[in-house]
């Protein structure tokens, strides 16, 4: 199931596009922009909620308007906005990536 949604994410990286494709899924993942607690302009969370395995989140960005870069995975154990301590690892991962692949 993960690989199916990962492929969809590659094709539809932005929240409005991705979520429109999820109507037929029983437990569709949800993609949302992260606007609080981050220093990145375009940071998104890909959330997959399954009753038996947790409340999984993958933070990602779209680099140079076309590349989906998966930055950080965690199991969210709280309600509300994603907290800063869960965003910092994603930002630290993206910094060296930008050094190797400079943004346009």
C-alpha positions in Angstrom: 0.0 0.0 0.0 2.9 2.4 0.9 4.4 2.0 -2.6 1.1 2.7 -4.3 0.7 6.0 -2.4 4.3 6.9 -2.9 3.9 6.6 -6.6 0.8 8.7 -6.4 2.8 11.3 -4.4 5.4 11.4 -7.2 2.6 12.1 -9.7 0.6 14.5 -7.6 3.0 16.2 -5.0 0.8 19.1 -4.0 -2.0 18.6 -1.4 -5.0 19.6 -3.6 -3.9 17.3 -6.4 -3.1 14.3 -4.2 -6.2 14.5 -2.1 -8.5 14.7 -5.2 -7.1 11.3 -6.2 -8.0 9.7 -2.9 -11.8 9.4 -3.2 -11.9 5.6 -3.9 -9.5 4.6 -1.2 -10.8 3.0 2.0 -8.2 4.6 4.2 -6.6 7.3 2.0 -3.5 9.1 3.3 -3.9 12.9 3.6 -1.4 15.5 2.3 -1.5 18.9 3.9 0.8 21.9 3.9 2.7 22.7 7.1 2.6 26.4 7.8 3.4 26.6 11.5 6.7 25.8 13.3 8.7 25.6 10.1 11.4 27.7 8.4 10.7 26.0 5.0 8.4 27.7 2.5 7.0 24.4 1.1 6.9 21.7 3.7 4.1 19.1 3.5 3.0 16.3 5.7 1.8 13.0 4.3 -0.3 11.3 6.9 -1.3 7.7 7.0 -3.6 6.6 9.8 -4.1 3.0 10.4 -5.8 1.7 13.6 -3.4 -1.0 14.4 0.0 0.6 13.5 -0.2 4.2 14.6 -0.5 7.7 13.2 2.3 7.9 10.7 3.6 11.1 9.2 6.2 11.7 6.5 7.4 15.2 6.0 8.4 16.1 2.4 9.1 19.0 0.1 8.9 19.6 -3.6 12.4 20.6 -4.8 12.9 22.6 -8.0 9.2 22.3 -8.8 9.4 18.6 -9.7 11.3 16.4 -7.2 9.5 15.0 -4.2 12.1 14.8 -1.4 11.0 12.6 1.6 12.7 14.3 4.6 11.5 12.7 7.8 9.2 10.0 9.2 7.7 9.8 12.6 4.7 8.4 14.4 2.6 11.4 15.7 1.5 10.6 19.2 -0.4 13.9 19.9 -3.2 16.1 18.6 -3.0 19.4 16.9 -0.3 21.0 14.7 3.0 19.2 14.2 5.4 20.5 16.8 8.8 22.0 16.1 10.8 19.1 17.5 9.3 16.8 14.8 10.0 19.4 12.0 13.7 20.1 12.9 15.0 16.7 11.6 13.3 17.4 8.2 14.9 20.8 7.9 18.3 19.4 8.9 17.9 16.7 6.2 16.9 19.2 3.5 19.8 21.6 4.1 22.6 19.3 2.8 20.3 18.1 0.0 20.1 21.7 -1.2 23.9 22.0 -1.0 24.2 19.0 -3.4 21.2 20.0 -5.5 20.9 23.8 -5.5 17.4 25.2 -5.9 16.6 27.1 -9.0 
